[in-house]
Amino acid sequence: MTDPRTLWVDFSWLLFKNWHGGANLSITEEGRDEDGNPYFVDRPTQHVFGTVQNLMQAAFAFNKVVLALDGGKEYRRNIFPGYKAGRKEVGFPIFDDQMPIVRMASHFPNVSFCRIKGYEADDLISSAMRTGESLVMWTRDRDLMQTPGDWAVLDNLNGGQPSYIDLPAYLEKETEMAGMTFMPCWYKTIRGDSSDKIPPSIPGIRLTKIEPLIRHLSDTQDFEVFKKYFQKTIVWKHPVDWDKVYMNYRLVMPRYLTPEQSETKRYTPAPGEVQSLLQYYRFNSLMPYFS
């Protein structure tokens, strides 16, 4: 049975997931050196195959699928140059395959995409969550889980049958705050995020000290409300650098768009385009599903 909710896919996350977790597939490409002599090179394709297969399964399992594409990280890197710095390189420009994957997935009429220059996929999905629409997101990025709403997180598509994450148990691994159904933005504002290379804004403060604050302010994302409540209720022996705290707040907070700004787009492949791409990547096993 098709899930009537919209599935929002964190495209970058899914692409990296398949790069690191897929079989070592490749095709042989021919090139020419400076003297015009031909040479042959193995081109990895496991990330393309896995992502296309996943999106095909998602198109069968959900009423609507939206691919959230990153439009750049300059906004947050201008705030903090170290944002997401130092991540391990994959050794291959996997994002060169982003639009070919979108074009293949667009074979299915219920697949669309959203990409806005200067906005990350987190911002796009968080904006959709904030509308109150009942939706599912496919990611493991906890940054996306700080907006309350009617949403769920897809765990897997086993044989095309969706299974969902037990959110309180998943969040508890990091927050140690049992029973939370979303992660308030104040957690990472204070404690930072090692995966995005954001340092703690109040080093050394224990979670047990700030947990009541995080719970109490879970319904607001107003920085001034947070600051006043912290100063009034938290006893902390060290001076707090509020400029640093505000920097973290700006880094971890989604940049919410209006529904008009985050409008999804539909790519319509030309006749034979998808089949040509499947042939180029040698995805013979997927051909029957794209006929």
Secondary structure by P-SEA (a helix, b strand, c coil): ccccbbbbbaaaaaaaaaaacccbbbbbbbbbccccbbbbbbbbcaaaaaaaaaaaaaaacccbbbbbbbccaaaaaaacccccccccccccccccaaaaaaaaacccccccccccccccaaaaaaaaaacccccccccccccccccccbbbbbccccccbbbbcaaaaaaaaccccccccccccccccccccccccccccccccccccaaaaaaaacccccaaaaaaaaaaccccccccaaaaaaaaaaaaccccccccccbbbbbbbccaaaaaaaaaacccccccccc
